[in-house]
Amino acid sequence: MLGPTEGWYTCMTLLALIGTAVYFWRGIIHALGVVTALSFLAPVWCEISFLGLPFNVQTSAAILGLFFMAATAPWKIYTRIVWLDGVVAAMVVLQVAVDVSHGTQLIPTCFAAYGEWGLPYVAGRYALRDAEAAQLLAICICCVLIAMAILGFFDAITHINPWEVLFGERPEESFWRKYQRFGLRRSYGPTLHPIFFGLLVLALSPWPLALLRWAKTPGEKLLAVAGTASLSGVLACVSRTPLVGMLIFISLAGTIWWRWSRWLMVACTVGVLLLAFTDTEEIVRIFEKVGGETGYQQPTHILNGEEIEVSSASGRLLILKVFWPALKQAGWMGYGSAAVIDFPPRVPGLPKDDASRKRLGLVDNAFVLYGLRFGWLGALTFTTLFAVAAVTAFTNSWDRSMGTLSGVLGSMVIAMAISLLTVWFSYDMGFEVLWSMGTIGGLAAISRRN
């Protein structure tokens, strides 16, 4: 069994060999895309530290791929700027401005901000420069999803995580290793939490659907069907948020092929919203039942002097109530990254009771978390990022050559944004989400509609 450091070197060696072969076969752009896509299979706990910053396999593969692209084909760096590029740049600048104003050093903060937002986006942006590159990416990601589904179900059934067998156990504090639902272990795959694993599958889900439309040879058609079937791997996490996200994604993607389903989608949305506004407790009860929490005595916690029973589902609805005092005081620039690096975050207004503070201090809402971290401006910019990505994708979905991929990517972005109302935006799957947004930017840059 390899440790996290040895695992990083092993993964990077394999990716370097594959990247070199693809470079001589198809060129540097294709090599960048293939290497980055295959790195999604690597466990996130395999990392090294350099200059005080952690570098996992995904980050390292993107850095090396972009470096060799700049060194071997510098003329490929120039590409037409699109609106989405500007929003991602705004997130980088905002993080630097906020964290430096809270006392961090400028240069390390610039590297950290670019690594968090810019690097995955740029890697996706340059990986997709033409239709040929898109099809090769779809083939690679289908292979990745098939492997994730097989290994994820193996983990859920046998309670043995293949990634941990090969690369050592992930940090226990991230999620209790033996947690089960309905007799199945909640598989966390190559991530640190089952929800992140499920959302990782969701982030990659557009590509097999696109390959279904592009496939011409029997091998490509078989791979497209297998890749689409592997989206069922989201079930291995046995988590409600990714399952709901996948249902939303499939529903939205279905409207691209079947116009009649748009009316059904609208009707279901209206029904869910009416139920949510008229009987919120019923929604909570449904989610508690789906999660196997019905009938269990929920832990009691104290919020503003009131004793409340908190389940995994009801806790999500309390987030805005718990953190509203801190959000009001956050102002335009927030409390900075250091204040929210751990849960509970170091912000005012949290319950004084230690148990309640720990339980109610989980910020399972990405938009609230960025409101605390970067202030009102951060919450607005983060929301704008998803809105612009979705609009850009759907705008280019009419392109005859790449429209299918644009449409399903836009569907994924909306499903992911809704999912992030109940979970924070972890880098475990956030890298892949931003990478996918980069491919949306790449599609917009080459679209014949622009």
Residue pairs with C-beta under 8 A, 6 or more apart in sequence:
1 165
1 166
1 167
1 168
2 10
2 166
2 167
2 168
3 167
3 168
4 45
4 46
4 47
4 167
4 168
5 46
5 47
5 48
7 42
7 43
7 46
7 166
7 167
7 168
8 46
8 47
8 48
8 55
8 56
8 57
8 60
11 39
11 42
11 46
11 57
12 57
12 60
12 61
12 64
15 35
15 38
15 39
15 57
15 61
16 35
16 64
18 34
18 35
18 38
19 31
19 32
19 34
19 35
19 64
19 65
19 68
20 31
22 30
22 31
22 34
22 35
23 30
23 31
23 68
23 72
26 132
26 136
27 73
28 68
28 69
28 72
28 73
28 76
29 69
29 73
29 76
29 126
29 127
29 129
29 133
30 132
30 133
30 136
31 65
31 68
32 65
32 66
32 68
32 69
32 123
32 126
32 127
33 127
33 128
33 133
33 136
33 137
33 140
34 136
34 137
34 140
35 61
35 64
35 65
36 58
36 61
36 62
36 65
36 123
36 124
36 127
36 435
37 127
37 137
37 140
37 141
37 144
38 61
38 140
38 143
38 144
39 57
39 58
39 60
39 61
39 62
40 58
40 141
40 144
40 190
40 200
40 204
40 432
41 144
41 147
41 148
41 190
42 56
42 57
42 58
42 190
43 57
43 163
43 164
43 167
43 170
43 190
43 191
44 56
44 57
44 58
44 170
44 190
44 191
44 192
44 427
44 428
45 56
45 167
45 168
45 170
45 171
45 192
46 56
46 57
46 167
47 54
47 55
47 56
47 57
48 54
48 55
48 60
49 55
51 108
51 111
52 108
53 108
53 111
53 112
53 115
55 63
58 120
58 431
58 432
59 115
59 119
59 120
59 431
62 119
62 120
62 122
62 123
62 435
63 119
65 123
66 119
66 122
66 123
66 126
69 76
69 77
69 126
70 77
76 126
76 129
77 126
79 125
79 126
79 129
79 442
79 445
80 445
80 450
81 445
82 392
82 441
82 444
82 445
82 450
83 388
83 392
84 388
84 389
84 392
84 437
84 440
84 441
84 444
85 125
85 441
87 381
87 384
87 385
87 388
87 389
88 117
88 118
88 121
88 385
88 434
88 437
88 441
89 118
90 381
90 384
91 113
91 117
91 381
91 382
91 385
92 113
92 114
92 117
92 118
93 113
94 374
94 377
94 378
94 381
95 109
95 112
95 113
95 116
95 117
95 337
95 374
96 106
96 109
96 110
96 113
97 333
98 333
98 334
98 336
98 337
98 373
98 374
98 375
98 378
99 109
99 112
99 113
99 336
99 337
99 338
100 106
100 109
101 333
101 336
102 335
102 336
102 337
102 338
102 339
103 336
104 336
104 337
104 338
112 337
116 427
117 434
120 430
120 431
120 432
120 434
120 435
120 438
121 434
121 435
121 437
121 438
121 441
122 438
123 435
123 438
124 434
124 435
124 436
124 437
124 438
124 439
124 441
124 442
125 438
125 439
125 441
125 442
125 445
126 438
126 442
127 133
127 137
127 435
127 438
127 439
127 442
128 134
128 137
128 438
128 439
128 442
128 443
128 446
129 442
129 446
130 446
131 401
131 402
134 210
134 402
134 405
134 439
134 443
135 211
135 214
137 207
137 439
138 207
138 208
138 210
138 211
138 214
138 224
138 227
138 405
139 211
139 220
139 223
141 204
141 207
141 208
141 227
142 207
142 208
142 211
142 223
142 224
142 226
142 227
142 230
143 223
143 227
144 204
145 201
145 204
145 205
145 207
145 208
145 227
145 230
145 231
145 233
146 226
146 227
146 230
148 189
148 190
148 197
148 200
148 201
148 230
148 233
149 201
149 229
149 230
149 231
149 232
149 233
149 236
150 230
150 233
151 162
151 163
151 189
152 187
152 189
152 197
152 201
152 233
152 236
152 237
153 187
153 233
153 235
153 236
154 160
154 162
155 161
155 162
155 185
155 187
155 188
155 189
155 236
156 184
156 185
156 186
156 187
156 236
156 238
157 184
157 185
159 178
159 185
161 170
161 187
161 188
161 189
163 170
163 189
163 190
164 170
169 177
170 188
170 192
171 192
174 192
174 193
175 186
175 188
175 192
175 193
175 194
178 185
179 185
179 186
179 194
180 186
180 238
181 238
181 291
181 292
182 238
182 292
184 236
184 238
185 238
186 194
186 237
186 238
186 239
187 194
187 197
187 236
187 237
187 238
188 194
188 196
188 197
188 237
189 197
189 200
189 236
189 237
190 197
190 200
191 197
191 200
191 426
191 428
191 429
192 426
192 428
193 426
193 428
194 237
194 238
194 239
195 237
195 239
195 241
195 242
195 423
196 423
196 426
196 428
196 429
197 236
197 237
197 242
197 428
197 429
198 234
198 236
198 237
198 239
198 241
198 242
198 243
198 245
198 246
199 241
199 242
199 245
199 416
199 419
199 423
199 429
199 433
200 428
200 429
200 432
201 231
201 233
201 234
201 237
201 242
201 246
202 234
202 242
202 245
202 246
202 249
202 412
202 415
202 416
202 419
202 429
203 412
203 416
203 429
203 432
203 433
203 436
204 432
204 436
205 231
205 246
205 249
205 408
205 412
206 253
206 405
206 408
206 409
206 411
206 412
206 436
207 227
207 405
208 224
208 227
208 228
208 230
208 231
209 228
209 253
209 404
209 408
210 404
210 405
210 408
211 220
211 223
211 224
211 227
212 224
212 225
212 228
213 404
214 220
214 224
214 404
215 221
215 223
215 224
231 246
234 242
234 243
234 246
235 243
240 287
240 290
240 291
240 313
241 419
241 422
241 423
242 419
244 418
244 419
245 415
245 416
245 418
245 419
246 415
248 414
248 415
248 418
248 419
249 411
249 412
249 414
249 415
251 261
251 265
251 268
252 265
252 410
252 411
252 414
252 415
253 407
253 408
253 411
254 261
254 265
255 261
255 262
255 265
256 397
256 404
256 407
256 408
256 411
275 282
275 283
276 283
280 317
284 311
284 313
284 314
284 317
285 294
287 313
288 294
288 311
288 312
288 313
288 314
291 311
291 312
291 313
293 311
293 312
293 313
296 311
297 309
298 309
298 310
298 311
298 314
299 309
299 310
299 355
299 359
300 307
300 308
300 309
300 310
301 307
301 308
301 309
301 310
301 351
301 353
301 355
301 356
301 359
301 360
302 308
302 351
302 353
302 356
303 318
303 321
303 322
303 351
303 356
303 360
304 351
308 318
310 318
310 359
310 360
315 359
315 360
315 362
315 364
316 364
316 365
316 421
316 422
318 360
319 363
319 364
319 365
319 368
320 365
320 368
322 349
322 350
322 351
322 360
322 361
323 347
323 349
323 363
323 368
323 372
324 349
325 348
325 349
326 335
326 345
326 347
326 348
326 349
326 350
326 372
327 368
327 371
327 372
329 348
329 349
330 347
330 371
330 372
330 375
330 376
331 375
331 376
332 375
332 376
332 377
333 374
333 375
333 377
334 370
334 371
334 372
334 373
334 374
334 375
334 376
334 377
334 378
335 345
335 346
335 347
335 372
335 373
335 375
336 373
337 373
338 346
339 345
339 346
339 347
339 372
339 373
340 346
340 347
340 363
340 369
340 372
340 373
343 358
343 361
343 362
343 363
344 350
344 357
344 358
344 360
344 361
344 362
345 361
345 363
345 372
347 372
350 357
350 360
350 361
351 357
351 360
363 369
363 372
363 424
364 422
364 423
364 424
365 420
365 421
365 422
365 423
365 424
366 382
366 420
366 421
366 423
366 424
366 425
367 379
367 382
367 383
367 420
367 421
368 379
369 424
369 425
370 378
370 379
370 381
370 382
370 425
371 378
371 379
374 381
374 382
382 425
385 437
386 413
386 414
386 416
386 417
389 410
389 413
389 437
389 440
390 410
390 413
390 414
390 417
391 410
392 410
392 440
392 441
392 444
393 406
393 407
393 409
393 410
393 413
393 440
393 443
394 406
394 407
394 410
395 406
395 444
395 449
396 402
396 403
396 406
396 440
396 443
396 444
396 447
396 449
396 450
397 403
397 404
397 406
397 407
397 410
398 449
399 406
399 443
399 447
399 448
399 449
400 448
401 448
402 443
402 446
402 447
405 439
405 443
406 440
406 443
406 447
409 436
409 439
409 440
409 443
410 440
412 436
413 436
413 437
413 440
416 433
425 433
444 450
